[in-house]
Amino acid sequence: VEDVINTNAFTIAPWGTPSSADYDGVFPLISVSTTRSPPAPLTAPQRLNHACRPNTHHHFRVASLTHHVHALRTIRAGEELTISYIDGAAPRAARQAHILGAWGFRCACRACALPDADAAESDARVARIDALLALLQDYGPDGAATPALAERLVDLYRLEGLDAPLARAYGLAA
């Protein structure tokens, strides 16, 4: 039972804010392994595997104590539904080390399987994302935040296929 919980649980903050009182929850509709052909809708059990650049995102709704999954982009018929177990906006080596250490497998998603030269370019874009986030969070009168920098952040998230944090980028742009 502990192995099932450790590999399938989601950290939730039932009172709405992450704290030391976070809990783990296993949600059977997305944590139970099944083989179905054709793919079943999310009203039936469906394991959501990891991808560093996933096509879905999940969140816990405190008011109803339910876990929700929504598409981040158009998903083709037959395409596997994926979520990210980690912060995808990290360099490839860091992502792979985290996945291996926490879940015991070597990530082979599209982003991790890039040739080394392409992975280096991706890592450079991720570093630029981090730098832009730091600049855009300085709201002071002497801060460097500009709409153009926020638009560049949006562009970098899109280039990297990091659709989940786009809302944060749009918020900084606003």
Steps between C-alpha positions, in 0.01 A plus 500: 500500500782740584657444156168581329465817704861606443477461122143620442425765762464870436591753766195705586443799722139457612486846655614667181855597584805272498641452848655244725146359538480382136355156441535236234197378309458212258227566245391172340380644169852613414722275712373151423689320226281363224545400141222617274465510127382742383601744775225553757368841603598617846172364636678162503831420672798635308857521628651833408867444434773761522630726226714807561287677237156353580172543316287525817521674835347408832381692804320429824176688556468575871128588495397157370804301619544372145792464267459636147695446181468727197660510156776754445475480123313310234553128553493275195284186495698212648768728652604401851384739774797620703567718802828627637607356833754781537572861405563465129676836489830350614804388303482146359763355736319640805163368380641156432678483836182603684285242318756223553540582868133547584327244274782264401481528122700678234281750319485433127239761406542703182678783683745265672564299183622805306846475343764662721530816286122555506489427874772763557289755310196403709704535821611848387135599445411366847782709650364805315152424640644503854681829434187662355288384793745667740490826300122498463438453870676826584202738500688790656542835324859409411408147386579371154157346438348601167217366285757398238681281755170342601419430136844340459425279801175387337692425178761294686235297685332428166829406330573259784150350498451609861130573477407472869701805619369721220238643735777629725670665202177664390443620858845660504426660163180649640 
